[in-house]
Amino acid sequence: MKIGLFDHLERSTDRPLATQFDERLEFAVAADEAGFYCLHVAEHHSSPLNMVPAPGIWLSAVARATKRIHLGPLVYLLTLYSPLRLAEEICMLDHLSKGRLEVGVGRGVSPFELNFHHVDAEESREIFFDAYECLNAALTQDEFSHDGKYFQYDKVPMPLRPLQAPHPPYWYGSSNTVGATWAGEQGMHFTANGQPELAKENIDAYRTALTKRGGPAQPKGEFPGGAAIGLLRHIVVADTDEEAERIARPALEHHADSLNWIRKNYGSSEFTNRLNVHRGADYDSWREMNMVIAGSPETVLTEIKRQAEMLGLNYLLTYLFFGNMAFADAKRSMQLFTNEVMPKLADI
């Protein structure tokens, strides 16, 4: 099993944002040195959940501070971009990172965020498909044209090309079987979220579609079968179970507030929850759903192994630094995970 790192980089109220950026860069360097496979960052807008709404800018800094760790958005919200401009950004990042870019794509979970950008959430699926087709053309041709419903280009030269051929690998994250099936049909790499039972449904749907397709579009030899099949989990490791919960409880509840902030402030009755993701506000409900794993190295290892066996994972996205967690606590958690948990997951 390979181990990745996920981050929203949400707003903490107890220290300046510039300090948070410095902490996260140091954290990314530590993950790079520890052998984490990839740093994935989310894209959200107009919400304290995410302070890097332009992930390319953030990842360009990460790319120059690190040497081995792969990096990429999980996901770029294709509904909010000019495909031409995004293709150029992807090319730049692929070269800046010396071919370490992994490109997650999606349409956007929050209708509110889409509406803030004057994008109709009801049309977002069609916009996404059009943008995805156009992006593929832009990344793979020296001169491309596209005549879609939402995007049109005619004989546009592309002197910028990705370092990886034909382009950086695509990833898709989903917590519903429709999106999981589509990702498998496209041969993308895949990550799930949500409680294990729902995650299993989505991973099974992805795996069925991928098998029917004949395998991943861009196989990765480091993953059995060539496709990364991952799961996101919030993880806190401390010397004892009690100490881990002391750290995880307030951090997770701060994070849950950030996740729910836009719905609370802009009317939950209008929110369409397309992801089947647990939206509880307290630590105990997340723990009951097995979506946060906190404890000693032995406790954390046992639960990760249990879920990995249940779901057939070859990739774990660890969310180690979230909410209002103190930097010292996050670093200690990573150190314990790296030294006492990660080596025992390598052969899974």
N, C-alpha and C positions, 0 to 999 in steps of 0.2 A: 504493500500500500504506500502510495505517495501522500505527502502531507502538504497542504496549501494553507494560505493565510487569507482571511477575508476581512474587509473593513468598510464601514460606512463613513468613518471619521465624522462622527456626530459632534454637536456643540456641547462642550462642558462649560458649566457656569462658574467653575472655581479657578480658572486660569485663562490667560489670554489665548486667542486663537493662534497667534504666532508661536507661542510656546507649545501648543498642541501639534502644530506642524513640525516643529523641531523634534518633539518626542516621537512622532510617528516615523520620521525619517530615520532616527536612531533605532527604532524598533524594526524597521524594514532592513536596515543594515545587519542587525543581530539575526534576523530570520534568514538573510542571505548567507551569513557565515555558518548558521546552524544546519543548512541544507534543506530548507523549505523549498518546495517545488515552484510555487507561484504565489504572488501577491495579487489578489483580485479586489477591486474597489467598486462600490456601487455608484450609480448616478441618480441623484434625486435633486429636486429643485424647490425653492421657496419653503424650506422646512429645516428645523434644527437637526433632523436626522442625518443630514449630509452637508459637510462644509467643503466638498470638492465637486461641485456641480459641473465643472469642466474637467473631467478626469484626465484628459490628455495633458493638461498643464501640470497636474500633480504627478502623473506618472513620468513625465519628462525629468522632473527632479529626482524621482526614485531611480530612474534608469541610470542617471549619472552618479548616484551615490552607491550603487550596488554593482555586482559583477556577474553573478550566476543565476540568481532567482528570476524566473519568468515573471511577467507582469501584464496586467490588462484590465480593462473595465469588465465588470460583470453586473450590468451590461451597459454598452452604449445604447441610449434610447434613440433608435433610428428615426422615430417619428418627429424628432426635434432638430434634425440636421439636414443640411444640404448634402446629398450623397457625394457630390464632387468635393466639397470642402472636407468632409469626413475622410474620404479616400486619401486625400493629401496628408491629413493629420496622421492617419494610420501609417502611411509610408514613412513619414518623418520619425515617428516613434519606433518603428521597426528598426530603422538605421541607428537612432540614438541609443537603443538598447542592444544593438548588435545582434538582432534576430531573436530577441527574447519575448516579443509581443504575442499575447494571446487575446483574440478579439471576441468578447462576448457581445451578443446583440439581443435586443428586445424592443418591445413597443411601449412599455411604461405601465406600471401597476396602478398608479394613482390617476383617476380622471381629473382630480383637482389640479395636479401638476401639469397635465396636458392642457387643461383649459386655461391655465395661467399663460401658456404659450400660444393660445388661440388655436389649439388643435382639438378637434371634436373627438372625444373618447369613443364615440360610436363608430367613427371611421378609422380608428387607430390600427386595427388589424390590416385593413386594405392598404393604408399608408405604409405600414411596416413592410408588407410583402413587396410593394413597389420599390421602396427604398433599398431593401435587401437585394433585389434583382439588379437594381441600378449600381449599387456599391460593388457587387461582384464584377460587373462589366468594367467599372472604372479601375478596379485593382488588377485586372488581368489583361488589359489591352493597352497598346501604345496610343491608340486613338479610339475613343468609344462614343457610341450614340445610344440613346435610350428614349423610347416614346411610351411612357406610362401615363396613367391617369393623373398622378400627382407630380411626377418629375419627368422633365423632357430635356434632353441634351442632344446636340448635333455635332458630330465630328470634333469632339473636345480632345486636344492633345494631352497626354499624360507622361510628361518627362520624368515625374517622380514615380518610381516604382518601389514596391516593398523589397526588403532584403530577402525575406523568405519567399520561396516560389511554390505555388503561384501567388500565395498571399499568406499572412499569418493564420493559424488555425482558428476556426470559429467555435465558440462555446455558446451554450444556451442554458439558462436556469429557469426551471418551471416547477410549480406545485400543483399542476393539473395535468390530466392525461392527454388533453388536446395539444398543449404545448410540448409535452414530452414526446408524443408521437411524431409531431412535426420535426422536432430536433433529430429524432432517429432517422426519419425519412431523408433529411438533409445530410446525414452522416456527421453531425456535429459532435463535439464532446459535451457532456451533460452533467449538471448538478441539480440536486433536489433539495427541498427544505420541508419543514413541517414535521409532525409527529411521525414516528417510524412506520405506522400502518399506512398512512397516506403517502409517505415517501416511497414505500414499497410499490404501491399501485403505479406511481409515476415512473419509477425506475423500470418496472416490468413493462410498461407501455413503451418506454424508450427502447429498451433492449429488444422487444419484439419487432419494432419498426426498423431498428438498425440491422437486425438479422435478415429481415426481409429485403432490405436494401442491398445487403452483401458486405456490409462493414463500413467503417468510417471513411469519410472523404479524404482526410489527411491523417493516416494512422500514426500513432505515437508508440514506438517500440518499448518505451518505459512502462506502458500500461498493458497488462494482459488483454489480448484481444484487439489491441490497438486504439481503443477508445477509453477516455477517462470517464468513469462513472462515479460521481461524487455526491457527498452529503455535507450540508452546512450544519455545524454545531457550535454554540457558545460554550467555551471551555475555560474553567478556572482550576488551576492546580496549586495546592499549597501543601505544607508539611502534614496537616491533618484535615479531616473532613470538616471539622468545625471552623478552622481558619479559612478554608476555601469558601464555605458558605458565608462567613462574615464579609468577605470581599465581594462575592458574587451577588448577594442579595441586593444591596443598594445599587450596584452597577447595572444589574439586569433590569431593575425597576426604573432607573433613569432611562435606559435604552427603550424599554416598553413605552414610556411616556413619549419619547421621540418618535417611535413608530406610529403611535396613535395621535400625535399632535395635530396633524392636518385634518383628521377626521373630527377630532374634538372641536376644533376651531372653525371648521367650515361645513359642519352639518353631516353627521354620520348617516342620516337617513338617505342621503344622496350618494353615498359611497358604494361602489360596486366592488365587492371583494372577489376578484377573479382567481386568487391564488390558493384558497383553502389553507392559508397560513394562520396559525394560532395568533390571536391578537390580545391575549390576556395582559393585564396590567401589573400582575404581581408575580414575584419569584416562585411562589409555591405552585401556581398554575402551570408555569413553564416547566418546572421540575416534574410535575405530575405527567406532563405530556412528553417527557424525555427529550426536551429540546435544549436544555441546558445541562451540562455535565460538570459538576463541581465536586472536588474532593482531593484526597491524597493521590499520589501517583498510582497506587494500586487500585483505588476506587475508580479513577478515571479510565485506566487501562481496561479494567473489567467491563465497564459499560461501553466503551468504544468497540471492543471486540464483540460484544453481544449484538450491537446494532450493525456492525460490519458484516457479521455472519448472517444476520437476518435479511439484509438488503443486498448482499453480494457486491459490496463496494470494492473499488481499487483506488479510491481517492477520498481523502477527508479534508474538508475546508474548515480549519479551526478559526474560530472568532475569539481571539485571546485578549483583545484590548477594546473594550466597549463601554458605553455609558459614561459615568463619571469616575471610572476606575483610576486610581492613582498610578502614575507611571512606574513607581517602584514596585507596586503589586503586580502590574502587568509584566514587568521584566522578570520578576521572581517566578511568576507562573510559566512564562516561556522557558526559563532556565530549567525548571523542574520537568516540564513537558519534553523539552529537547533531550535532557540527560536520562530521564527515567521512564518515559512513555514512548517516545518516538522510535527508539531503536527496537522496541519489542513489537512494533507494528509493521516493520519492514517486510516481514515474510507473509503477511496476511494477503 
